[in-house]
Amino acid sequence: MPETGWTVALQEYVDRAVGRRGGDKSAIKPGHRQRFHWPPHPISYDFHVHPSDFSGLTHFEAYGESFPVKVARTPHGVFGRCEDLWHEDRGETDAEMLANLRASSEPLLARQRLINETLEQPGRFTGSIGELDALSKLKLLYCSNRDVAHEARVQIEKRASDFSWVPALLFILADNSHPYRRSAQWCVLDLFESFPAFVAATELEHQAVIAIRHLMENAPDDHARTIYKAGVVLGGHLPYRYGGDALFDLLNAPSRIGRRAAIHGLYHVAEWVPDRKDEVVTALRAHQDEEPLLTWYAHAIAKDVEEGEVEHVVEPTFEDEER
């Protein structure tokens, strides 16, 4: 699909997600990333069961599929090996082994089904995320499982120079409708920490900064610490031409979440653009926020910058803020 079609396809994808929620456009707070490791350690190794011992054959069923299972009956119990799922389990009887194997296979089966659900496909995904087309990788950034979204992000980063990803990534930053947009936006911001890898020239950098600024300006939440990440990207990775100026302006953003991220981002501007250190200190010392906590935070960061502290004061949390 041509790059100009990706944003159209993503808009249609987001609209369908909103439709499934009856028009609700509120963001869902995603959980923390839980790293997925598969296959698990093969339990037969611990009991020295030889591959030739798996002489029987049975199966278990899950989600309408039948999975063949090789069986080894030993003095240590019954072992089952499902090669389709790269997994083993054991029990005292055939029935117990199959029940255990079915239960311990659920993390993989659930992940595979969720990937296809995110891609709006039936069944379970049995391929490689790296082999998916560009649009599918972009859709997976919206997966409710943040480890799946992370894998899609990794695969996009590996192919940063293969496609013109930036318009689609800017679309995701501007999205204010998909329930899992915060996780997707975090992934985009993480990619933009290596922004030069995505463009042959820097003319798109200004567009990226504008998109990040808009994300911060009216942010009602900091789910997945996305807005915090936005300040880091502007101040720590794009501070030279446009990012620093945007952060100074964002000290007056309507969103208290955005203002907090801007205060932190300015610490990194002073770190990476030493010529602006005095400007940063002056702006932060002068900052009087309607949120007293942010006034304190701005002044504390100004002190850290002025004194050349390597570690800055920890970002404060509002009393009514869900973290």
C-alpha positions as CSV (number, residue, x, y, z in Angstrom):
1,M,0.0,0.0,0.0
2,P,1.4,3.5,-0.8
3,E,2.2,5.6,2.2
4,T,-0.6,8.0,1.4
5,G,-3.0,5.1,1.9
6,W,-1.8,4.2,5.3
7,T,-3.3,7.2,7.1
8,V,-6.6,6.6,5.3
9,A,-6.6,2.9,6.3
10,L,-5.6,3.8,9.9
11,Q,-8.4,6.3,10.1
12,E,-10.9,3.7,9.0
13,Y,-9.3,1.2,11.5
14,V,-9.7,3.7,14.4
15,D,-13.3,4.5,13.3
16,R,-14.2,0.8,13.5
17,A,-12.6,0.5,17.0
18,V,-14.7,3.5,18.1
19,G,-17.8,2.0,16.5
20,R,-17.3,-1.3,18.5
21,R,-17.4,0.8,21.7
22,G,-20.6,2.6,20.7
23,G,-18.9,5.8,19.9
24,D,-16.8,6.1,23.2
25,K,-13.5,7.8,22.4
26,S,-12.1,7.8,25.9
27,A,-8.6,6.4,26.3
28,I,-8.2,3.1,28.2
29,K,-5.3,3.0,30.6
30,P,-3.1,0.1,29.4
31,G,-1.3,-2.1,31.8
32,H,2.5,-2.2,32.2
33,R,4.4,-4.2,29.6
34,Q,4.8,-7.9,30.6
35,R,7.6,-9.5,28.6
36,F,6.5,-12.7,26.9
37,H,8.9,-15.6,26.7
38,W,8.1,-18.7,24.7
39,P,8.7,-21.6,24.6
40,P,8.9,-22.4,28.3
41,H,11.6,-24.6,29.6
42,P,10.8,-28.2,28.4
43,I,9.8,-30.1,31.5
44,S,10.9,-33.5,30.0
45,Y,14.5,-32.3,30.2
46,D,14.3,-32.1,34.0
47,F,13.3,-35.8,34.2
48,H,15.7,-37.0,31.5
49,V,12.8,-38.2,29.2
50,H,14.4,-39.1,25.8
51,P,12.7,-37.9,22.6
52,S,12.3,-41.6,21.6
53,D,10.1,-42.1,24.7
54,F,7.3,-40.0,23.1
55,S,5.7,-43.0,21.4
56,G,2.0,-42.3,22.1
57,L,-0.3,-39.8,20.4
58,T,-3.3,-37.9,21.6
59,H,-4.7,-34.4,21.3
60,F,-6.3,-31.5,23.2
61,E,-8.8,-29.0,22.0
62,A,-8.8,-25.2,22.4
63,Y,-10.8,-22.5,20.6
64,G,-12.2,-25.0,18.1
65,E,-8.8,-26.3,17.1
66,S,-7.4,-29.8,17.8
67,F,-3.7,-29.9,18.8
68,P,-1.8,-33.2,18.4
69,V,0.2,-34.2,21.4
70,K,3.0,-36.8,21.6
71,V,2.9,-38.8,24.8
72,A,5.6,-40.4,26.9
73,R,4.5,-42.6,29.8
74,T,7.3,-42.9,32.4
75,P,7.8,-43.7,36.1
76,H,7.8,-40.0,36.7
77,G,4.3,-39.5,35.2
78,V,2.8,-38.8,31.8
79,F,4.5,-36.2,29.6
80,G,2.9,-34.5,26.7
81,R,4.7,-32.6,23.9
82,C,2.7,-30.3,21.5
83,E,5.1,-29.5,18.7
84,D,2.6,-27.1,17.1
85,L,2.9,-24.9,20.2
86,W,6.5,-25.7,21.1
87,H,5.4,-26.7,24.6
88,E,5.3,-29.6,27.1
89,D,3.6,-30.5,30.3
90,R,3.1,-33.5,32.6
91,G,0.6,-35.1,34.9
92,E,-0.1,-38.3,36.7
93,T,-2.6,-39.5,34.1
94,D,-3.2,-38.8,30.5
95,A,-6.2,-36.6,31.4
96,E,-4.3,-34.6,33.9
97,M,-1.4,-34.1,31.5
98,L,-3.8,-32.9,28.8
99,A,-5.5,-30.5,31.2
100,N,-2.2,-29.1,32.4
101,L,-0.9,-28.8,28.8
102,R,-4.1,-27.0,27.7
103,A,-3.9,-24.6,30.7
104,S,-0.2,-23.8,30.4
105,S,-0.6,-23.2,26.6
106,E,-3.2,-20.5,27.2
107,P,-0.7,-17.6,27.4
108,L,0.5,-18.3,23.9
109,L,-3.0,-19.1,22.5
110,A,-4.4,-15.9,24.0
111,R,-1.5,-13.8,22.6
112,Q,-2.0,-15.3,19.1
113,R,-5.7,-14.7,19.2
114,L,-5.3,-11.1,20.4
115,I,-2.8,-10.4,17.6
116,N,-5.4,-11.5,15.1
117,E,-8.2,-9.7,16.9
118,T,-6.1,-6.5,16.7
119,L,-5.5,-7.1,13.0
120,E,-9.3,-7.7,12.6
121,Q,-8.7,-11.3,11.5
122,P,-10.3,-14.6,12.7
123,G,-8.5,-17.3,14.6
124,R,-5.0,-17.1,16.0
125,F,-1.8,-15.6,14.5
126,T,0.8,-18.2,13.8
127,G,3.3,-16.2,11.8
128,S,6.0,-13.7,12.5
129,I,5.3,-10.1,13.3
130,G,8.4,-9.2,11.3
131,E,6.9,-10.7,8.2
132,L,3.7,-8.6,8.3
133,D,3.1,-5.8,5.9
134,A,3.7,-2.2,7.1
135,L,0.0,-1.4,7.7
136,S,-0.4,-4.5,9.9
137,K,2.7,-3.5,12.0
138,L,1.2,-0.1,12.5
139,K,-2.1,-1.6,13.6
140,L,-0.3,-3.7,16.1
141,L,1.0,-0.6,17.9
142,Y,-2.6,-0.3,19.1
143,C,-2.7,-3.8,20.6
144,S,-4.0,-3.9,24.2
145,N,-1.0,-6.2,25.0
146,R,1.9,-3.8,25.3
147,D,4.4,-6.5,24.7
148,V,2.8,-7.2,21.3
149,A,2.9,-3.4,20.6
150,H,6.5,-3.4,21.6
151,E,7.4,-6.1,19.1
152,A,5.6,-4.2,16.3
153,R,7.6,-1.1,17.3
154,V,10.9,-3.1,17.2
155,Q,10.0,-4.4,13.7
156,I,9.2,-0.9,12.4
157,E,12.4,0.4,13.8
158,K,14.3,-2.3,12.0
159,R,12.8,-1.1,8.7
160,A,12.9,2.6,9.4
161,S,14.6,3.4,6.1
162,D,12.6,0.9,4.0
163,F,9.3,2.9,4.0
164,S,8.2,6.4,4.6
165,W,6.6,5.7,8.0
166,V,6.4,9.3,9.3
167,P,3.0,10.4,8.0
168,A,1.4,7.3,9.5
169,L,3.3,7.8,12.8
170,L,2.2,11.4,12.9
171,F,-1.4,10.2,12.4
172,I,-1.1,8.0,15.5
173,L,0.3,10.9,17.5
174,A,-2.7,13.0,16.5
175,D,-5.3,10.2,17.2
176,N,-7.8,11.1,19.9
177,S,-10.2,8.3,19.4
178,H,-8.8,4.8,19.7
179,P,-9.1,3.3,23.1
180,Y,-5.5,2.1,23.2
181,R,-4.0,5.2,21.5
182,R,-1.7,6.0,24.5
183,S,0.2,2.8,24.1
184,A,0.5,3.3,20.4
185,Q,1.6,6.9,20.9
186,W,4.2,5.8,23.4
187,C,5.6,3.4,20.8
188,V,5.7,6.2,18.2
189,L,7.5,8.5,20.6
190,D,10.0,5.8,21.4
191,L,10.7,5.5,17.6
192,F,11.1,9.2,17.4
193,E,14.0,9.0,19.8
194,S,15.8,7.9,16.7
195,F,14.0,10.3,14.4
196,P,16.9,10.8,11.9
197,A,16.7,7.1,11.0
198,F,13.2,7.6,9.6
199,V,13.9,10.6,7.2
200,A,16.6,11.3,4.7
201,A,16.4,15.1,5.4
202,T,15.1,17.1,8.4
203,E,12.2,18.9,6.8
204,L,9.8,16.5,8.6
205,E,11.2,17.3,12.0
206,H,9.2,20.4,12.4
207,Q,6.0,18.4,11.6
208,A,7.0,15.9,14.2
209,V,7.5,18.5,16.9
210,I,4.2,20.2,16.1
211,A,2.4,16.8,16.5
212,I,4.1,16.1,19.8
213,R,3.3,19.6,21.0
214,H,-0.4,19.1,20.1
215,L,-0.3,15.8,22.0
216,M,1.0,17.5,25.1
217,E,-1.1,20.7,25.0
218,N,-4.5,19.3,25.9
219,A,-3.6,15.9,27.3
220,P,-6.2,14.9,30.0
221,D,-4.1,12.0,31.3
222,D,-0.6,10.5,31.2
223,H,-1.7,6.9,30.6
224,A,1.4,4.7,29.8
225,R,3.5,7.8,30.7
226,T,3.0,8.9,27.1
227,I,3.0,12.6,27.8
228,Y,6.1,12.4,30.0
229,K,7.7,10.5,27.1
230,A,6.7,13.3,24.8
231,G,8.6,15.9,26.9
232,V,11.6,13.6,26.9
233,V,11.6,13.4,23.1
234,L,11.3,17.1,22.6
235,G,13.9,18.0,25.2
236,G,16.3,15.1,24.9
237,H,16.2,14.1,21.3
238,L,14.8,17.0,19.2
239,P,15.9,20.0,21.2
240,Y,18.0,21.9,18.7
241,R,15.8,23.3,16.0
242,Y,12.3,23.1,17.2
243,G,11.8,20.9,20.3
244,G,13.3,23.4,22.8
245,D,11.2,26.3,21.7
246,A,8.0,24.1,21.8
247,L,8.8,23.2,25.5
248,F,9.1,26.8,26.5
249,D,5.7,27.5,24.9
250,L,4.3,24.4,26.6
251,L,4.9,25.9,30.1
252,N,1.6,27.7,29.4
253,A,-0.2,24.6,27.9
254,P,-3.9,24.2,29.0
255,S,-3.0,20.7,30.2
256,R,-1.4,20.4,33.6
257,I,-0.1,17.0,32.4
258,G,1.5,18.7,29.4
259,R,3.0,21.5,31.6
260,R,4.6,19.0,33.9
261,A,6.1,17.1,31.0
262,A,7.4,20.4,29.6
263,I,9.1,21.3,32.9
264,H,10.9,18.0,32.8
265,G,11.7,18.3,29.1
266,L,13.4,21.6,29.7
267,Y,15.9,19.9,32.0
268,H,17.0,17.9,29.0
269,V,17.2,21.0,26.8
270,A,19.7,22.5,29.2
271,E,21.6,19.2,29.2
272,W,21.9,18.9,25.4
273,V,22.0,22.6,24.4
274,P,24.2,24.2,27.1
275,D,23.8,27.6,25.4
276,R,20.2,27.6,26.6
277,K,20.9,26.7,30.2
278,D,20.5,30.3,31.5
279,E,17.3,30.7,29.4
280,V,15.9,27.4,30.9
281,V,16.7,28.4,34.5
282,T,15.2,31.9,34.0
283,A,12.0,30.5,32.5
284,L,11.6,27.8,35.2
285,R,12.3,30.2,38.1
286,A,9.7,32.6,36.7
287,H,7.1,30.0,36.2
288,Q,4.0,30.4,38.5
289,D,1.6,27.7,37.8
290,E,-2.1,27.5,38.8
291,E,-1.1,24.1,40.2
292,P,1.1,24.9,43.2
293,L,2.8,21.5,42.8
294,L,4.0,22.5,39.3
295,T,5.4,25.8,40.6
296,W,7.4,23.8,43.1
297,Y,8.5,21.4,40.4
298,A,9.6,24.1,38.0
299,H,11.7,25.8,40.7
300,A,13.2,22.5,41.8
301,I,14.2,21.6,38.2
302,A,15.7,25.1,37.8
303,K,17.8,24.5,40.9
304,D,19.0,21.2,39.5
305,V,19.9,22.7,36.2
306,E,21.7,25.7,37.7
307,E,23.7,23.4,40.0
308,G,24.5,21.0,37.3
309,E,22.9,18.0,39.0
310,V,23.1,14.8,37.0
311,E,20.0,13.4,38.7
312,H,17.0,15.8,38.8
313,V,14.1,15.9,41.3
314,V,11.5,13.2,40.7
315,E,8.4,14.2,38.7
316,P,5.5,14.9,41.2
317,T,2.1,13.1,41.0
318,F,-1.2,15.0,41.4
319,E,-3.4,13.7,44.3
320,D,-6.3,12.8,42.0
321,E,-4.0,11.3,39.3
322,E,-4.3,7.6,38.6
323,R,-0.9,6.0,38.1
